Amino acid sequence: MKKEKDIQAFVNKVFCEDSIKKLKEIPDNSVDLIFADPPYNLQLRNELWRPNNTKVDAVDDDWDKYDSFEDYDKFTKEWLKECQRVLKTTGTMWVIGSYHNIFRVGRIMQDLGLWILNDITWVKTNPMPNFLGTRFTNATETLIWVKKNEQSKGYTFNYQFMKKYNEGKQMRSDWYIPICNGTERIKDKDGKKVHSTQKPEQLLRYVILSSSKEGSIVLDPFAGTGTTGAVAKKYGRNYILIERDKNYCKVIEERLSSIKDREKWLEEHSKL
C-alpha cells in the first residue's frame, strides 16, 4: 500500500510538473486556499493587428490550445476534482476566467458539488481596446469563489479586515484593478513580456487577504510567473506552486528568492 505523503513535503515549494499529476500526490483535505488561473481556451483563429499596422501580442501559447470543447471540459473536470479532494472542509477555492471558459468551468464546479459563495467581476481599469471595432471592449474577467461542498462550514472570510482595507466600506463583488503593467510586468532581456496573462498582485492580495489566515497553505496549480506565491510569502502564508513550463518555473524561483525580509516589506507597505 502506497504511503501518503505529509503535506509538509509540498509546502513552500515550486513543482515544475504537470498540474494534474502533481495534484494527485497531495494529501486529501490538506490545503486551506486554492487560487487557480487555468488556460482560458481562447480559440484564437487569426492574428490581431492594431490600426497602425503593429501586431498585437495576443495569447497564442501552446498551453492555451485544445482540440475541442470536450477536451477542455475533460481537462477542467480532472483538475477541479483533484483540487476539491485536497481542499479542507474549512477551505475555499477561487477560479478565474474570461467569457471564453468561465461558464463551462462554473457548470463543472457545480456538477462536482462545489458550492458557490460569490462571483467576483474584475473590472480592468486599463483594458486592451477592441482594435477592429467589431465588439465592445472586453474589460472584465470573472472569479468564482467556492467552498468544498454545500455542507462545508467554518471557511475563512476576513470581512472586517477587508472592510477596513476598503476605507471602512463593505467590499463589493466588483473589483477595479488595472491589468499587470509597468515595473510589475515581468519581461525578458529583450523587453518582451514573459507571460501573456500575468495577473496583478493587487488581485491576489484581495483573494489571499480575504480568505486565508497567516500560516495558511495556499495552492496554485497553474502558477505562471508565481504571483500567488509572491503575495502569499509577503503576507505570511505558505504556498504550493505547480507550473509545467520550465521557463516560468525559473522566473518563479527568482521572484520568490527576491522576497527576503517580510517584516521590512510589510513596514514599507503598512497600508496593507
C-alpha positions, 0 to 999 in steps of 0.5 A, a space after each residue: 500500500 502506497 504511503 501518503 505523503 505529509 503535506 509538509 513535503 509540498 509546502 513552500 515549494 515550486 513543482 515544475 510538473 504537470 498540474 494534474 499529476 502533481 495534484 494527485 500526490 497531495 494529501 486529501 483535505 490538506 490545503 486551506 486556499 486554492 487560487 487557480 488561473 487555468 488556460 482560458 481556451 481562447 480559440 484564437 483563429 487569426 492574428 490581431 493587428 492594431 490600426 497602425 499596422 503593429 501586431 498585437 501580442 495576443 495569447 497564442 501559447 501552446 498551453 492555451 490550445 485544445 482540440 475541442 470543447 470536450 477536451 477542455 471540459 475533460 481537462 477542467 473536470 480532472 483538475 477541479 476534482 483533484 483540487 476539491 479532494 485536497 481542499 479542507 472542509 474549512 477551505 475555499 477555492 477561487 477560479 478565474 476566467 474570461 467569457 471564453 471558459 468561465 461558464 463551462 468551468 462554473 457548470 463543472 464546479 457545480 456538477 462536482 458539488 462545489 458550492 458557490 459563495 460569490 462571483 467576483 467581476 474584475 473590472 480592468 481599469 486599463 483594458 486592451 481596446 477592441 482594435 477592429 471595432 467589431 465588439 465592445 471592449 472586453 474589460 472584465 474577467 470573472 472569479 468564482 469563489 467556492 467552498 468544498 461542498 454545500 455542507 462545508 462550514 467554518 471557511 475563512 472570510 476576513 470581512 472586517 479586515 477587508 472592510 477596513 482595507 476598503 476605507 471602512 466600506 463593505 467590499 463589493 463583488 466588483 473589483 477595479 484593478 488595472 491589468 499587470 503593467 509597468 515595473 510589475 510586468 515581468 519581461 525578458 532581456 529583450 523587453 518582451 513580456 514573459 507571460 501573456 496573462 500575468 495577473 496583478 498582485 493587487 488581485 491576489 492580495 484581495 483573494 489571499 487577504 480575504 480568505 486565508 489566515 497567516 500560516 495558511 497553505 495556499 495552492 496554485 496549480 497553474 502558477 505562471 510567473 508565481 504571483 500567488 506565491 509572491 503575495 502569499 510569502 509577503 503576507 505570511 502564508 505558505 504556498 504550493 506552486 505547480 507550473 509545467 513550463 520550465 521557463 516560468 518555473 525559473 522566473 518563479 524561483 527568482 521572484 520568490 528568492 527576491 522576497 527576503 525580509 517580510 517584516 521590512 516589506 510589510 513596514 514599507 507597505 503598512 497600508 496593507 
